[in-house]
Amino acid sequence: MDWQKLDWADIFRRLVLFAFRRRQLRGMPGSLADAEDLAAEAIRRLFDSNYAPWDPAHEPDLLRHLGSTVNGLLSNEMRAARVKLERSLSVPSVLEWAEQNAVADAHPDRADDYRYAVSLLEARITNDEIASQLLSLEEEGVTKAALQAAQLKLDVAAIYAARRRLARHCQAVRRELNGESSLKNGLGRGLN
């Protein structure tokens, strides 16, 4: 293949439009610059020996091959976003918050603050058996969804759904604790 004879400006323009439309169809926010990054990365991978080489006998259309690479990059981006969201919703965040606030306080009842935060969370999830079991596993240090699913004999989808419910409860407890902290510190005065 004579790479010099190809109209790279046209290929890049068409690939950017393809990437932009694919992002929109998959419901992924992004700008034209994001689509340009995807197109540029697809072209870079075409010439990078660390990636599978383009086989014109198998896929004679170069633009179609590059579009396939863009689709793969988008799939990876979506997977990374899901993992990031899952981690941000994980239960230890409320436990870590309680521990940090307990340590940051100069009060002798630091352990009480932690126990109080966990008790608020436990009270909120008493009717949710899976979330309660998840909280126990999280406190024991079992934080991987696959391990939690195996221990609870559930599928991973049920674990993720319970994590989302638990995360909502954690956020509510965090808001409640922050509200109480501001009242303790006198910031809530004048609201009566």
Secondary structure, DSSP 4 states (H G I P E B T S, - for coil): --GGGS-HHHHHHHHHHHHHHHHHHTT----HHHHHHHHHHHHHHHH-TTSPPP-TTT---HHHHHHHHHHHHHHHHHHHHHHHHHHHT-THHHHHHHHHHHHH--STTHHHHHHHHHHHHHHHTTT-HHHHHHHHHHHTT---HHHHHHHHT--HHHHHHHHHHHHHHHHHHHHHHHHHHHHHTTTTTT--
